[in-house]
Amino acid sequence: ADGTANGYFGNGMSQSSGVFTFPSTGYYLIDFVCNATASGNGYVKTAIQATTNNSSYSRILLLQPYIADGHVTSMSGTQLIDVTNTSNVKVRFTTQFTNGGSTAYGSSSLTYTGANFTRLGDT
């Protein structure tokens, strides 16, 4: 979000085609939140996926709440990741709905769906 008082300090994350690249090596804490609505009853599967070879991705966090038709759900999770190489270790976020369709909410002025990356220290 780019609303009032939002920001970061230091070198920030970069993103291309939904793939996030870390600015430097180290241990990072990823705080993720997603708000979604559904057309149909089912589970919203939202995941953080990571790669260590800049190619094949695996889930490192899975959020899977049940949501009823027309309702809204909020899900959040936190994941620690060890970035040993900024060219190969990357993350992306995915969402899948098991029945019907779902929509993740977004806004440029406040965070409905998004992630915060915090570098904790050296790897």
C-alpha positions as CSV (number, residue, x, y, z in Angstrom):
1,A,0.0,0.0,0.0
2,D,1.2,3.5,-0.7
3,G,-1.2,5.3,1.6
4,T,-0.6,7.5,4.6
5,A,2.7,6.8,6.5
6,N,3.4,3.5,4.6
7,G,7.0,2.9,3.6
8,Y,10.2,1.1,4.2
9,F,13.8,1.8,4.9
10,G,17.0,0.4,3.4
11,N,16.9,-1.6,0.2
12,G,13.4,-2.9,-0.5
13,M,12.2,-6.1,-2.2
14,S,11.8,-6.1,-6.0
15,Q,9.1,-7.9,-7.9
16,S,8.7,-9.1,-11.5
17,S,5.8,-11.1,-12.8
18,G,4.8,-12.0,-9.2
19,V,8.2,-13.3,-8.2
20,F,9.8,-11.4,-5.3
21,T,13.6,-11.0,-5.1
22,F,15.4,-10.2,-1.9
23,P,17.8,-7.2,-1.8
24,S,20.5,-9.1,0.2
25,T,21.2,-12.4,1.9
26,G,20.0,-13.1,5.5
27,Y,17.1,-14.4,7.5
28,Y,13.8,-12.7,6.6
29,L,10.4,-12.8,8.3
30,I,7.5,-12.7,5.8
31,D,4.2,-11.5,7.3
32,F,1.4,-12.3,4.8
33,V,-2.3,-11.3,4.9
34,C,-5.1,-12.0,2.4
35,N,-8.8,-11.0,2.4
36,A,-10.9,-12.8,-0.1
37,T,-14.6,-13.4,-1.1
38,A,-16.1,-16.4,-2.9
39,S,-18.8,-17.3,-5.4
40,G,-19.6,-20.8,-4.2
41,N,-18.7,-22.7,-1.0
42,G,-15.2,-24.1,-0.6
43,Y,-11.7,-23.6,0.6
44,V,-9.4,-20.8,-0.3
45,K,-5.9,-22.1,-0.6
46,T,-3.4,-19.3,-0.3
47,A,0.3,-20.1,-0.2
48,I,3.8,-18.7,0.0
49,Q,6.0,-20.7,-2.4
50,A,9.8,-20.5,-2.4
51,T,12.6,-21.6,-4.7
52,T,16.3,-22.2,-3.9
53,N,17.3,-22.7,-7.5
54,N,15.3,-19.9,-9.3
55,S,13.2,-22.6,-11.0
56,S,11.2,-25.1,-9.0
57,Y,8.9,-23.8,-6.2
58,S,7.6,-25.5,-3.1
59,R,5.0,-24.4,-0.6
60,I,6.5,-23.0,2.6
61,L,3.3,-21.7,4.1
62,L,-0.3,-22.8,3.4
63,L,-3.5,-21.0,4.6
64,Q,-6.7,-22.9,3.8
65,P,-9.9,-21.4,5.4
66,Y,-13.4,-22.6,4.4
67,I,-15.5,-19.8,2.9
68,A,-19.2,-19.7,2.2
69,D,-20.7,-18.3,-1.0
70,G,-20.7,-14.4,-0.9
71,H,-18.8,-14.2,2.4
72,V,-15.4,-12.7,3.1
73,T,-12.6,-14.4,4.9
74,S,-9.3,-13.1,6.2
75,M,-6.2,-15.2,6.6
76,S,-2.7,-14.5,7.7
77,G,0.5,-16.3,8.4
78,T,4.2,-15.7,9.2
79,Q,7.1,-17.6,7.7
80,L,10.9,-17.4,8.3
81,I,13.1,-17.9,5.2
82,D,16.9,-18.2,5.0
83,V,18.1,-16.3,1.9
84,T,21.6,-17.7,1.1
85,N,21.7,-16.5,-2.5
86,T,19.7,-13.6,-3.9
87,S,19.8,-14.9,-7.4
88,N,18.3,-18.3,-6.6
89,V,16.2,-17.9,-3.4
90,K,12.9,-16.2,-4.3
91,V,9.3,-16.3,-3.2
92,R,5.8,-15.9,-4.8
93,F,2.3,-16.0,-3.6
94,T,-0.5,-18.2,-5.0
95,T,-4.3,-18.5,-4.4
96,Q,-6.6,-21.3,-5.5
97,F,-10.3,-21.8,-4.7
98,T,-11.7,-25.4,-4.6
99,N,-15.2,-24.7,-5.8
100,G,-16.4,-21.8,-8.0
101,G,-14.4,-18.6,-7.9
102,S,-12.7,-16.3,-5.4
103,T,-11.4,-12.8,-5.5
104,A,-8.6,-11.5,-3.3
105,Y,-9.2,-7.9,-2.3
106,G,-6.6,-5.2,-3.1
107,S,-6.1,-1.5,-2.8
108,S,-3.2,0.9,-3.3
109,S,-4.1,3.0,-0.3
110,L,-4.4,0.3,2.4
111,T,-3.5,-3.4,2.8
112,Y,-6.2,-5.9,2.2
113,T,-3.8,-8.4,0.7
114,G,-0.1,-8.1,0.9
115,A,3.2,-9.1,2.6
116,N,5.8,-7.4,4.8
117,F,9.4,-8.6,4.5
118,T,11.6,-7.9,7.5
119,R,15.3,-8.8,7.4
120,L,16.3,-10.1,10.8
121,G,20.0,-10.7,10.4
122,D,22.8,-12.4,8.6
123,T,22.6,-16.0,7.4
